[in-house]
Amino acid sequence: MTRTDDAVAEAREHLAHRARREGLATVGYGVVDSPVGPLWVAMGPRGVSTIHFGREPSAWELRRLVRLFGPAIVPDARRTSPLARELDQYFAGRRRTFDVPADLRGLTPFQERVLRRTSRIAYGDLVTYKTIARSAGNERASRAAGAAVGSNPIPIVVPCHRVVASDGTLGGYGGGLDAKRRLLALERGEVPAGGWPKRRS
């Protein structure tokens, strides 16, 4: 690290500290280590707004946060610690539901309906995209429901890994199929190589 890098990092931390002290920070973020890799997490005024697989948010997620909350997005371990604790408990097998509220603002009404339904899938259960589409008001919109599930900004807490295709295969996952497989294995035991037998929608 150069002196310039040190100065920039120090200035950034000074600004973040001041924003927190003066109540200007609307979103606090941090990185949580997990068995599926690092998770970049952000907590807003109404709960968790983002969980991203990786140490940095995607451009889409950052734009969504700035659009919703403004640019005052700062590192804040104290704000993210309740979520970090619940994620640790989940990965240790000591938690099956999350108490932190999920803030799904900034999505379309259909996306929000789909993800509200997704958030109610019980630990270890599997639901098809078609079932999710039906409960969101349009049984024929399986593909749109799949896209809405794929746009979930709060995976794990809103458990989109529990949504699978009607033929029993895993479908897709924003964090990658290896992460989906590992989350399902945590909740259900070993995941068959080709998924499960065809599921009734």
C-alpha positions in Angstrom: 0.0 0.0 0.0 1.4 3.4 -0.9 1.1 6.6 1.2 -1.6 7.8 -1.2 -3.6 4.6 -0.6 -3.2 5.0 3.1 -4.3 8.6 3.0 -7.4 7.7 0.9 -8.3 4.9 3.2 -7.9 7.2 6.3 -10.0 9.9 4.7 -12.7 7.3 3.8 -12.8 6.0 7.3 -12.9 9.6 8.7 -15.9 10.4 6.5 -17.7 7.1 7.3 -17.1 7.7 11.1 -18.5 11.3 10.8 -21.5 10.1 8.8 -22.3 7.5 11.4 -21.8 10.0 14.3 -24.0 12.6 12.7 -26.7 10.2 11.7 -26.2 10.7 8.0 -25.4 7.1 7.2 -28.5 5.4 5.8 -27.0 2.1 5.0 -24.3 0.2 6.8 -22.4 -2.6 5.1 -19.9 -5.3 5.9 -18.5 -8.6 4.8 -19.5 -11.9 6.5 -17.4 -15.0 6.0 -19.4 -18.1 5.3 -19.1 -21.7 4.1 -20.3 -20.5 0.7 -17.7 -17.8 0.5 -17.7 -14.1 1.6 -21.0 -12.3 1.7 -21.3 -8.6 1.2 -24.3 -7.5 3.3 -26.0 -4.2 3.7 -28.5 -3.1 6.4 -30.8 -0.1 5.8 -33.3 1.6 8.1 -35.9 -1.2 7.7 -33.7 -4.2 7.7 -31.4 -6.2 5.4 -31.4 -4.7 1.9 -28.6 -6.8 0.2 -26.7 -10.0 0.6 -24.3 -10.5 -2.3 -22.1 -13.5 -2.9 -18.6 -11.9 -2.9 -16.7 -9.2 -1.1 -18.0 -6.4 -3.3 -21.6 -5.6 -4.4 -22.6 -5.8 -8.0 -23.2 -2.6 -9.9 -26.9 -3.3 -10.0 -27.1 -3.8 -6.3 -25.1 -0.6 -5.6 -27.4 1.4 -7.9 -30.5 0.0 -6.2 -29.2 1.0 -2.8 -28.2 4.5 -3.9 -31.6 4.9 -5.6 -33.4 3.9 -2.5 -31.3 5.4 0.3 -28.9 8.0 -1.3 -25.1 7.8 -1.4 -24.6 7.5 2.4 -23.6 3.8 2.4 -20.7 3.2 4.8 -19.0 0.3 6.5 -20.7 -0.3 9.8 -19.9 -3.5 11.7 -22.3 -2.6 14.5 -25.3 -2.2 12.2 -24.6 -5.5 10.3 -23.7 -7.6 13.4 -27.2 -8.9 14.1 -27.4 -10.2 10.5 -23.9 -11.6 10.7 -24.8 -13.4 14.0 -27.9 -14.9 12.5 -26.1 -16.1 9.4 -23.4 -17.7 11.5 -26.1 -19.5 13.5 -27.8 -20.6 10.3 -24.6 -22.1 8.8 -23.9 -23.8 12.1 -27.3 -25.5 12.0 -28.6 -23.6 15.0 -31.1 -21.4 13.2 -33.9 -22.2 10.7 -35.6 -18.8 10.4 -34.2 -15.3 10.4 -35.4 -12.5 12.7 -33.8 -9.6 10.8 -36.5 -8.0 8.6 -36.0 -8.2 4.8 -36.4 -4.9 3.0 -37.5 -5.6 -0.6 -38.2 -2.1 -1.7 -37.1 -1.0 -5.1 -38.4 -4.1 -6.9 -41.4 -4.3 -9.2 -44.8 -5.3 -7.6 -44.6 -8.7 -9.2 -41.0 -9.3 -8.1 -42.0 -8.3 -4.6 -45.0 -10.6 -4.5 -42.9 -13.5 -5.8 -40.2 -12.8 -3.2 -42.7 -12.4 -0.3 -44.0 -15.8 -1.2 -40.5 -17.2 -1.4 -39.7 -15.8 2.0 -42.3 -18.1 3.5 -40.8 -21.4 2.2 -39.9 -23.4 5.3 -36.4 -24.6 6.1 -35.6 -27.7 4.0 -38.7 -27.5 1.9 -38.7 -27.3 -1.9 -41.2 -25.4 -4.0 -41.3 -25.1 -7.8 -41.2 -22.0 -9.9 -44.7 -22.8 -11.1 -46.0 -22.9 -7.6 -44.4 -19.6 -6.8 -45.9 -18.0 -10.0 -49.4 -19.4 -9.0 -49.2 -17.9 -5.5 -48.0 -14.6 -7.0 -51.2 -14.5 -9.1 -50.2 -15.9 -12.5 -49.7 -19.7 -12.8 -48.5 -19.3 -16.4 -45.8 -16.9 -15.5 -43.2 -19.5 -14.4 -40.5 -17.9 -16.4 -41.2 -14.5 -15.0 -41.3 -15.9 -11.5 -38.0 -17.5 -12.2 -36.6 -14.2 -13.3 -38.0 -12.5 -10.1 -36.5 -15.2 -7.9 -33.2 -14.7 -9.8 -33.3 -11.0 -9.0 -33.6 -11.6 -5.3 -31.3 -9.1 -3.6 -31.5 -10.9 -0.2 -30.6 -14.6 -0.8 -30.5 -17.0 2.2 -32.7 -14.7 4.3 -35.2 -14.8 1.4 -34.5 -18.4 0.6 -34.6 -18.6 -3.2 -32.3 -21.6 -3.0 -35.5 -23.6 -2.0 -37.1 -23.0 -5.4 -36.5 -25.7 -8.0 -37.7 -26.6 -11.5 -40.8 -28.8 -11.9 -38.6 -31.6 -13.3 -36.7 -31.7 -9.9 -33.5 -30.1 -11.3 -32.0 -27.2 -9.3 -32.8 -24.5 -11.9 -30.6 -21.4 -11.5 -29.1 -19.4 -8.6 -27.6 -16.0 -8.4 -24.7 -17.3 -6.2 -24.0 -20.2 -8.5 -25.3 -23.7 -8.5 -22.5 -24.9 -6.2 -23.7 -22.5 -3.5 -27.4 -23.5 -4.0 -26.4 -27.2 -3.7 -24.4 -26.5 -0.5 -27.3 -24.5 1.1 -29.8 -27.3 0.2 -27.3 -29.9 1.6 -27.1 -28.0 4.8 -30.9 -28.1 5.2 -31.8 -31.5 3.6 -28.7 -33.6 3.6 -27.0 -34.9 0.4 -28.4 -33.4 -2.9 -28.8 -36.0 -5.7 -26.5 -35.3 -8.7 -29.4 -34.7 -11.0 -31.7 -33.1 -8.5 -34.9 -34.7 -7.2 -37.6 -36.8 -8.9 -40.1 -34.7 -10.9 -42.1 -32.6 -8.5 -45.8 -31.9 -8.6 -46.4 -28.2 -9.3 
